[in-house]
Amino acid sequence: MFSAGAAVGNVQPYFLTQAEVDLDRSVPLEQQPDLQQITGQALQAADVLADFIGGATQALDIAIYDFRLLDGALTDTIVSAVRAAAGRGVAVRLAYDKVQESADAVTLKAFAGAGGDPAPVGTQSFILAAGLPPAVQVRPIEEEAINPGHQIMHQKYMVRDQGTPDAAVLMGSANFTTDAWGIQDNNVLVITRAPDLSAAYEQDFNDLWTTQVLTHTGTGDIGNVQLGVAGAGYSFAPGEGGATEDALAELIASAQTSIRVASMVISSGKILQALADQIGAGRDVAGVYDGPEMRNIVDDWQKAGASSISTGHLALWETIAQHLVAKPSIPFTATGPHNFMHNKVVVADATIATGSFNFSANATRNAENVLRISSADLAGQYTAYIDGLVSRYGTAVRPA
């Protein structure tokens, strides 16, 4: 299901829930029996992005981790919008996570190894095959080792007309893929007339664009802005990765009444501790995570042995998981459908936090962004959305 939330000032939320279809895990997305329904929902999300692109008058910068759309209407909608923007003189730049077309790339994209969302190879091939006009500048951002492992350019945002009063940002958890828009659970925010926030996103984009590597990008890119009727805080990793993790944990710890979480995984020790503490304090804590992806992390914790820090994380998770539900998604394969619970959201009383940042310590070393917005209206919509996911995917389950 795709739904447009109620705008809060200049902030327009969109919510995605897996289309009501039966997926066949044995065949790729393009062979699914309910493909028409899946792509129909995905087209609604594509129209939002195309409308955002269509509003650009001077400049459009796109930072995207995973960009792969099925041939036909979906590809035509987005690629035509980009071509049209370039055709009317908009300066378009596209930065993406460079995908190496080899079996090793599939391994690199595994969550446990890369600290991001599982994704098959294909972004580089899709962009090269899209036939974008020469006026569109395209630049791959190299994955690189930032101790202790490989890290990724995991952003999913666009910046429009930075430097003008009409500057705008589109951000959230959704990659630009058919899976993301049709069979995953994601959220997207379109924030218009936001020159200060756009400047922060533009700073991050320029860091990535000029260096073409991840190290130090986002450094100093942290602060607060006013978004019409709502105040907001932002931060970018890896430069401010530690501060981003701290801010999420502190947001959870600050809640006096209720906390809602929708996160693909939860493995950050600080975030686990904050959630467990709030459960111990009797707060109303509920939410949803991705079952198979979290199972991978729990398996790693269990294999690490009693003397490791993983023992403490596992104990915290056993407490937290009693209050959450697991989406029974299809475990990742390179060719199968990818219907993860893909949000990265926390709602603490009247504040929401969302972006590309999975709730893991390893995400602090990826290129990521998080936006925290204080608005009772927006928090109410996100709470209702997460409660709907909880209702759809079942009652609270014991930890795997």
Backbone hydrogen bonds, N-H to C=O, Kabsch-Sander energy under -0.5 kcal/mol:
donor,donor_aa,acceptor,acceptor_aa,energy
3,S,15,F,-2.4
5,G,3,S,-0.6
5,G,13,P,-2.3
8,V,11,V,-2.9
9,G,7,A,-0.6
11,V,8,V,-1.7
12,Q,10,N,-0.6
12,Q,190,V,-2.7
14,Y,188,V,-2.4
15,F,3,S,-3.0
16,L,186,N,-3.0
17,T,1,M,-2.7
19,A,182,G,-2.3
21,V,19,A,-2.3
23,L,21,V,-0.6
25,R,23,L,-0.8
27,V,24,D,-1.5
31,Q,28,P,-1.9
32,Q,29,L,-1.9
35,L,32,Q,-1.5
38,I,34,D,-2.0
39,T,35,L,-3.0
40,G,36,Q,-1.9
41,Q,37,Q,-1.9
42,A,38,I,-2.4
43,L,39,T,-2.2
44,Q,40,G,-0.9
44,Q,41,Q,-0.9
45,A,41,Q,-1.2
46,A,42,A,-2.6
47,D,43,L,-2.2
48,V,44,Q,-1.1
49,L,45,A,-1.9
50,A,46,A,-2.9
51,D,47,D,-2.3
52,F,48,V,-2.0
53,I,49,L,-2.7
54,G,50,A,-2.7
55,G,51,D,-1.0
55,G,52,F,-0.8
56,A,53,I,-1.7
60,L,91,A,-2.7
61,D,159,V,-2.5
62,I,93,R,-2.5
63,A,157,Y,-2.7
64,I,62,I,-0.5
64,I,95,A,-2.4
65,Y,155,Q,-1.4
68,R,176,F,-1.4
75,T,70,L,-1.2
76,D,72,G,-2.7
77,T,73,A,-2.5
78,I,74,L,-1.8
79,V,75,T,-2.7
80,S,76,D,-2.1
81,A,77,T,-1.2
82,V,78,I,-2.1
83,R,79,V,-2.7
84,A,80,S,-2.6
85,A,81,A,-2.0
86,A,82,V,-2.4
87,G,83,R,-2.5
88,R,84,A,-1.4
88,R,85,A,-0.5
89,G,86,A,-1.6
90,V,85,A,-2.3
91,A,58,Q,-2.7
92,V,90,V,-0.8
93,R,60,L,-2.4
94,L,137,Q,-2.6
95,A,62,I,-3.2
96,Y,139,R,-1.5
97,D,64,I,-1.2
98,K,96,Y,-0.6
98,K,141,I,-2.2
100,Q,98,K,-0.6
101,E,99,V,-0.5
102,S,100,Q,-2.3
105,A,102,S,-0.9
106,V,102,S,-0.8
106,V,103,A,-0.6
107,T,103,A,-1.3
108,L,104,D,-2.4
109,K,105,A,-1.8
110,A,107,T,-1.5
113,G,110,A,-0.7
114,A,110,A,-2.0
115,G,111,F,-2.9
126,F,122,G,-2.6
127,I,123,T,-2.5
128,L,124,Q,-2.3
129,A,125,S,-2.1
130,A,126,F,-0.9
130,A,127,I,-0.5
131,G,128,L,-0.6
132,L,127,I,-0.5
136,V,133,P,-2.0
137,Q,92,V,-2.4
137,Q,135,A,-0.7
139,R,94,L,-2.7
141,I,96,Y,-3.2
142,E,140,P,-0.6
142,E,212,Q,-2.2
144,E,151,Q,-0.8
146,I,144,E,-0.7
146,I,149,G,-2.2
149,G,146,I,-1.4
151,Q,144,E,-2.3
154,H,152,I,-1.2
154,H,367,A,-1.4
157,Y,63,A,-2.4
158,M,170,L,-2.4
159,V,61,D,-2.6
160,R,168,A,-2.9
161,D,59,A,-2.8
164,T,161,D,-1.5
167,A,164,T,-1.7
168,A,160,R,-2.1
169,V,191,I,-2.3
170,L,158,M,-2.3
171,M,189,L,-2.4
173,S,187,N,-2.3
174,A,187,N,-0.7
176,F,66,D,-1.8
177,T,175,N,-1.3
178,T,68,R,-1.2
181,W,177,T,-1.6
182,G,178,T,-2.0
183,I,179,D,-2.5
184,Q,179,D,-1.1
185,D,340,F,-1.3
186,N,16,L,-1.1
186,N,184,Q,-0.6
188,V,14,Y,-2.2
189,L,171,M,-3.2
190,V,12,Q,-2.3
191,I,169,V,-3.2
191,I,189,L,-0.5
192,T,10,N,-1.9
192,T,190,V,-0.6
194,A,167,A,-3.1
198,S,194,A,-2.6
199,A,195,P,-1.8
200,A,196,D,-1.3
201,Y,197,L,-2.0
202,E,198,S,-2.7
203,Q,199,A,-2.0
204,D,200,A,-1.7
205,F,201,Y,-2.5
206,N,202,E,-2.8
207,D,203,Q,-2.0
208,L,204,D,-2.2
209,W,205,F,-3.0
210,T,206,N,-2.5
211,T,207,D,-1.7
212,Q,208,L,-2.4
217,T,214,L,-2.3
219,T,216,H,-1.8
221,D,218,G,-2.1
222,I,220,G,-1.6
223,G,234,Y,-2.0
225,V,232,A,-2.7
227,L,225,V,-0.5
227,L,230,A,-3.8
228,G,226,Q,-0.8
230,A,227,L,-2.2
231,G,374,S,-0.7
232,A,225,V,-2.8
233,G,372,R,-2.6
234,Y,223,G,-2.5
235,S,370,V,-1.5
236,F,221,D,-1.0
237,A,368,E,-1.7
239,G,217,T,-2.7
240,E,236,F,-2.3
241,G,238,P,-1.8
244,T,240,E,-2.0
245,E,241,G,-2.3
246,D,242,G,-2.3
247,A,243,A,-2.4
248,L,244,T,-1.9
249,A,245,E,-2.2
250,E,246,D,-2.9
251,L,247,A,-2.2
252,I,248,L,-2.1
253,A,249,A,-2.4
254,S,250,E,-1.4
255,A,251,L,-0.6
255,A,252,I,-1.1
259,I,284,D,-3.1
260,R,347,V,-2.4
261,V,286,A,-1.8
262,A,345,V,-2.6
263,S,288,V,-1.9
264,M,343,N,-1.4
267,S,359,F,-2.6
268,S,359,F,-2.1
272,L,268,S,-2.8
273,Q,269,G,-2.3
274,A,270,K,-2.1
275,L,271,I,-2.3
276,A,272,L,-2.6
277,D,273,Q,-2.7
278,Q,274,A,-1.9
279,I,275,L,-2.2
280,G,276,A,-2.5
281,A,277,D,-1.5
282,G,279,I,-1.5
283,R,278,Q,-2.4
284,D,257,T,-2.2
285,V,283,R,-1.1
286,A,259,I,-1.8
287,G,323,H,-0.7
288,V,261,V,-2.2
289,Y,325,V,-2.1
290,D,263,S,-0.5
290,D,264,M,-1.7
291,G,289,Y,-0.6
291,G,327,K,-2.3
294,M,290,D,-2.2
295,R,291,G,-2.2
296,N,292,P,-1.7
297,I,293,E,-1.2
298,V,294,M,-2.6
299,D,295,R,-2.6
300,D,296,N,-1.8
301,W,297,I,-2.4
302,Q,298,V,-2.5
303,K,299,D,-2.0
304,A,300,D,-1.2
305,G,301,W,-0.5
305,G,302,Q,-0.5
308,S,305,G,-1.5
311,T,308,S,-1.3
312,G,309,I,-0.5
313,H,309,I,-1.6
314,L,310,S,-2.7
315,A,311,T,-2.0
316,L,312,G,-2.1
317,W,313,H,-2.6
318,E,314,L,-2.2
319,T,315,A,-1.1
320,I,316,L,-2.3
321,A,317,W,-3.2
322,Q,319,T,-0.7
323,H,320,I,-2.3
324,L,321,A,-1.0
325,V,287,G,-2.0
327,K,289,Y,-3.1
329,S,327,K,-2.0
339,N,337,P,-0.7
342,H,185,D,-1.1
342,H,340,F,-1.0
345,V,262,A,-3.0
346,V,353,A,-1.8
347,V,260,R,-3.0
348,A,346,V,-0.5
348,A,351,T,-2.7
349,D,258,S,-2.1
349,D,347,V,-0.6
351,T,348,A,-1.8
352,I,373,I,-2.6
353,A,346,V,-2.4
354,T,371,L,-2.2
356,S,369,N,-1.9
357,F,369,N,-0.9
358,N,356,S,-0.7
359,F,265,V,-0.8
360,S,358,N,-2.5
363,A,360,S,-0.7
364,T,361,A,-1.5
365,R,362,N,-1.7
366,N,363,A,-1.3
367,A,152,I,-2.4
368,E,237,A,-1.3
368,E,366,N,-0.8
370,V,235,S,-1.9
371,L,354,T,-3.0
372,R,233,G,-3.3
373,I,352,I,-2.7
373,I,371,L,-0.5
374,S,231,G,-2.8
375,S,350,A,-2.2
375,S,373,I,-0.8
379,A,375,S,-2.8
380,G,376,A,-2.3
381,Q,377,D,-1.6
382,Y,378,L,-2.3
383,T,379,A,-2.6
384,A,380,G,-2.2
385,Y,381,Q,-2.1
386,I,382,Y,-2.7
387,D,383,T,-2.8
388,G,384,A,-1.8
389,L,385,Y,-1.8
390,V,386,I,-2.5
391,S,387,D,-2.3
392,R,388,G,-2.2
393,Y,389,L,-2.7
394,G,390,V,-0.7
397,V,324,L,-1.3
